[in-house]
Amino acid sequence: MDINKPILVLSGGFSEESEVSKVSAGEIAGALNSTGHDVIILDPSDFSCYSNLVERIKEIDPLIVFNGLHGAEGEDGRLQALFELENILYTGSDYRACALAMDKYLTSMLVTTIGIKTPDKLIYQRDSFSGIHDLEVINLPLVVKPNDSGSSVGITIIDDLKDAESAFKIAGQYSSQVLFEEFIPGKEITVTILNEEALPVVEIIPQTGWYDYSNKYTKGHTRYQVPASIDRKSTARVQSYAKRIFHLLGCKVYSRVDFRYDGKEFFFLEINTLPGMTTLSLTPMAAKEAGIDFPELLIRIIDLSLNK
């Protein structure tokens, strides 16, 4: 790795997850500084257009762009496609995998083709909700969420179909498509894939309620069990599922795959091609359990991305 060139970290951006992105980017920059690398942080929202952002990146001529963005253009393949067109090296998966992974419904349909279960679901365009009668085919409770957002933004869990329309409107503020998905009781499980290998499984245990935005990003609101409290056979099975999904979508370098576990079956929820890098983030937890500290994790991501 050429340590004479700076590493450029993207931070913030335009999405509803911009504040979380800034925390991740700050953690990334601090850890990379500790390894002796010069780091420059750029926020795409500080530029009037992407061509100006690209021009500035080329002026800096970094070793690589470490993508610390979350949601919207940072995670859905748009920036990845732009960087590929401009021959700018960046961390993580290419634009195809990112675009697929950002679409929860499409990803779910693809995953069912390889025999992995997903919760029952229906999808609606933001302006075409036909009422609660269609939803009667899915068991309550229902998770109502934007089809292409993250960090639990815009999500509501409903126990009664009379609440469906209000939940639909909330989710529709963040996406042009809204998912109604069966809530699977049991454990919340996540598996990080790094260099095509599954890291230790993390179990997410909110102290109250479910794993919403507050419980994700407020210290003390959620307990994490690493490795998860499931037997070895189940651990191997969910790690295998995560790797198969990672390969199915054509992901590269690293991603995090989320599941629900009802004690018998694992149900795929979504895959995150840009896992968070805050002090409460799940991928650094899994890496630590595998003996990889945070700076080393970042260096591995960079090395793998330079050679992908």
C-alpha positions in Angstrom: 0.0 0.0 0.0 1.3 3.5 -1.0 1.4 5.4 2.3 2.6 8.5 0.5 -0.9 9.1 -0.9 -3.8 10.2 1.4 -6.9 8.2 1.9 -10.0 10.1 1.1 -13.1 9.4 3.4 -16.6 10.3 2.2 -18.8 11.6 4.9 -22.3 12.9 5.3 -24.0 13.1 2.0 -27.6 13.9 1.2 -29.5 11.0 2.8 -31.5 10.9 6.0 -28.6 8.9 7.4 -26.1 11.7 6.9 -25.5 12.3 10.6 -24.7 8.6 11.2 -22.4 8.7 8.2 -20.5 11.6 9.7 -19.9 9.5 12.9 -18.8 6.5 10.9 -16.5 8.7 8.8 -15.0 10.3 11.9 -14.2 6.9 13.4 -12.7 5.7 10.1 -10.5 8.8 9.8 -9.3 8.6 13.3 -8.4 4.9 13.1 -6.6 5.4 9.8 -4.7 8.3 11.2 -3.5 6.0 14.0 -1.9 3.7 11.5 0.1 6.6 10.0 -2.1 7.4 7.0 -3.0 10.9 6.0 -6.7 11.2 5.7 -8.9 13.8 4.0 -12.6 13.9 4.6 -15.0 15.2 2.0 -18.8 15.6 2.2 -20.6 15.3 -1.1 -23.3 17.8 0.1 -20.6 20.5 0.2 -20.4 20.4 -3.6 -23.0 21.9 -6.0 -22.8 18.8 -8.3 -21.0 15.5 -8.6 -18.7 16.7 -11.4 -17.2 19.2 -8.8 -16.8 16.4 -6.3 -15.0 14.2 -8.9 -12.8 17.2 -9.9 -11.8 17.7 -6.2 -11.1 14.0 -5.7 -8.9 14.0 -8.8 -7.0 17.0 -7.5 -6.3 15.2 -4.2 -5.3 12.0 -6.1 -5.9 9.7 -3.1 -4.8 6.1 -2.8 -8.4 5.2 -2.6 -11.8 6.7 -1.6 -13.1 5.0 1.6 -16.9 5.2 1.2 -18.3 6.2 4.6 -21.7 7.2 3.3 -24.9 5.5 4.3 -28.2 5.3 2.3 -29.3 7.1 -0.8 -26.6 7.9 -3.4 -23.7 6.6 -1.3 -25.0 3.1 -1.0 -27.3 2.5 -4.0 -24.7 2.2 -6.8 -24.8 5.8 -8.2 -21.5 7.0 -6.8 -19.9 3.6 -7.4 -20.9 3.9 -11.1 -19.6 7.4 -11.3 -16.3 6.4 -9.7 -15.9 3.5 -12.1 -16.5 5.8 -15.1 -13.9 8.2 -13.7 -11.4 5.5 -12.8 -11.5 6.4 -9.2 -10.7 3.6 -6.8 -13.2 3.1 -3.9 -13.9 0.6 -1.2 -16.6 -2.1 -1.2 -18.8 -3.6 -3.9 -19.3 -2.4 -7.4 -22.4 -0.5 -8.6 -24.3 -3.5 -9.7 -24.2 -5.3 -6.3 -24.9 -2.0 -4.5 -27.9 -1.2 -6.6 -29.3 -4.7 -6.1 -28.7 -4.8 -2.4 -30.4 -1.4 -1.9 -33.6 -2.8 -3.3 -34.9 -4.9 -0.4 -37.8 -6.4 -2.3 -35.8 -7.4 -5.4 -33.0 -8.8 -3.2 -35.6 -10.8 -1.2 -37.0 -12.3 -4.4 -33.5 -13.3 -5.6 -32.6 -14.9 -2.3 -35.7 -17.1 -2.4 -34.4 -18.6 -5.7 -31.5 -20.2 -3.8 -33.8 -21.8 -1.2 -33.3 -19.3 1.7 -36.5 -18.2 3.4 -37.6 -14.6 3.6 -40.7 -13.1 5.4 -43.9 -12.9 3.4 -44.2 -9.4 1.9 -46.1 -7.1 -0.4 -44.7 -3.9 -2.1 -46.6 -0.8 -3.1 -45.7 2.3 -5.0 -45.9 5.4 -2.8 -49.0 6.7 -4.7 -50.7 3.3 -5.2 -51.7 1.9 -1.8 -54.9 0.0 -2.4 -56.0 -0.4 1.2 -55.8 -3.0 3.9 -57.7 -5.9 2.2 -54.6 -7.1 0.2 -52.6 -7.2 3.5 -54.9 -9.9 5.0 -52.8 -12.6 3.3 -49.8 -11.7 5.5 -49.7 -12.7 9.2 -49.7 -9.9 11.8 -47.6 -8.1 13.1 -46.3 -6.3 10.0 -43.1 -4.4 9.5 -43.8 -1.4 7.3 -40.6 0.1 5.8 -39.1 2.0 2.9 -37.9 -0.3 0.2 -34.5 1.4 -0.2 -33.5 3.0 3.0 -31.5 2.0 6.1 -30.8 2.7 9.8 -34.4 1.7 10.6 -35.5 5.1 9.2 -39.2 5.3 8.4 -40.0 1.9 9.9 -43.2 1.1 11.8 -44.4 -2.2 13.3 -48.1 -2.6 13.4 -50.4 -5.1 15.2 -53.6 -4.0 13.6 -54.4 -3.4 9.9 -56.2 -0.1 10.8 -52.7 1.4 11.3 -51.5 0.3 7.9 -52.3 3.5 6.1 -50.5 5.8 8.6 -47.5 3.5 8.6 -47.5 3.5 4.8 -47.4 7.3 4.8 -44.4 7.4 7.2 -42.4 5.0 5.1 -43.4 6.8 1.9 -41.6 9.9 3.1 -38.3 8.0 2.6 -38.9 6.0 -0.5 -41.1 5.8 -3.6 -41.8 2.1 -2.7 -43.1 0.8 0.6 -42.8 -2.8 1.9 -45.3 -4.6 4.2 -43.4 -7.5 5.6 -44.4 -10.2 8.1 -42.6 -9.7 11.4 -40.7 -12.9 12.4 -40.5 -13.4 16.1 -37.3 -14.6 17.7 -33.7 -13.5 17.5 -32.2 -10.7 15.4 -29.0 -12.1 13.8 -26.4 -10.5 11.6 -23.4 -11.9 9.7 -20.5 -9.9 8.3 -18.7 -11.2 5.2 -15.1 -10.1 4.9 -13.0 -11.3 2.0 -15.7 -13.9 1.3 -15.4 -15.4 4.8 -18.1 -15.2 7.5 -17.1 -13.4 10.7 -18.6 -14.5 14.1 -22.3 -14.1 14.3 -23.7 -11.1 16.2 -27.1 -11.3 18.1 -28.9 -8.0 18.6 -30.9 -7.7 21.8 -32.7 -4.3 22.3 -33.3 -3.5 26.0 -36.9 -2.4 25.1 -38.9 -2.5 21.9 -37.2 -3.4 18.6 -34.0 -2.4 16.9 -35.1 1.1 15.8 -33.0 4.2 15.1 -32.7 5.1 18.8 -31.7 1.6 19.9 -29.2 1.4 17.1 -27.3 4.6 17.9 -27.8 5.2 21.6 -25.3 3.6 23.9 -26.9 1.3 26.4 -30.2 0.8 24.5 -29.1 -2.5 23.0 -27.1 -5.5 24.2 -25.0 -7.4 21.7 -24.1 -11.1 22.1 -20.9 -12.1 20.2 -20.9 -14.9 19.2 -24.7 -15.2 19.1 -26.4 -17.6 21.5 -27.2 -20.2 18.9 -25.6 -23.7 18.6 -22.7 -24.5 16.3 -24.8 -26.2 13.7 -27.1 -23.1 13.4 -24.1 -20.8 13.4 -22.6 -22.6 10.5 -25.9 -22.6 8.6 -26.5 -18.9 8.9 -22.9 -18.1 8.0 -23.3 -20.3 4.9 -26.5 -18.5 4.0 -24.8 -15.1 4.4 -21.9 -16.2 2.1 -24.3 -17.6 -0.5 -26.3 -14.3 -0.5 -23.1 -12.3 -0.7 -22.0 -14.3 -3.8 -25.5 -14.3 -5.3 -25.5 -10.5 -5.5 -21.9 -10.2 -6.7 -20.7 -8.4 -3.6 -17.1 -7.7 -3.1 -14.7 -7.0 -0.1 -17.3 -6.8 2.7 -21.0 -6.7 3.5 -23.3 -7.4 6.4 -26.3 -9.8 6.0 -29.3 -9.5 8.4 -31.6 -12.3 9.5 -34.4 -13.2 11.9 -34.3 -16.6 13.6 -37.4 -18.2 15.0 -35.6 -21.1 16.6 -35.9 -23.3 13.6 -35.4 -21.3 10.4 -33.4 -18.2 9.4 -35.3 -15.6 7.4 -33.2 -13.2 5.3 -34.1 -9.5 5.8 -31.5 -7.5 3.9 -27.9 -7.1 3.0 -25.9 -3.9 3.7 -23.0 -3.2 1.3 -21.7 -0.3 3.5 -22.0 -1.5 7.1 -21.7 1.2 9.7 -18.4 2.0 11.4 -19.5 3.7 14.6 -18.5 2.5 18.0 -21.9 0.7 18.2 -21.7 -0.8 14.7 -22.0 -4.5 14.2 -19.3 -5.2 11.7 -16.5 -3.9 13.9 -17.9 -6.0 16.8 -17.8 -9.2 14.7 -14.3 -8.3 13.5 -13.1 -7.8 17.1 -14.4 -11.2 18.1 -12.4 -12.7 15.2 -9.3 -11.0 16.5 -9.3 -8.1 14.0 -9.1 -4.7 15.7 -10.8 -1.7 14.1 -7.7 -0.1 12.3 -6.8 -3.6 11.0 -10.3 -4.1 9.7 -10.1 -0.8 7.8 -6.7 -1.7 6.3 -8.0 -5.0 5.2 -11.0 -3.4 3.5 -8.7 -1.0 1.7 -6.3 -3.7 0.6 -9.1 -5.9 -0.6 -10.7 -3.0 -2.5 -7.4 -2.1 -4.2 -7.1 -5.7 -5.5 -10.8 -6.5 -6.2 
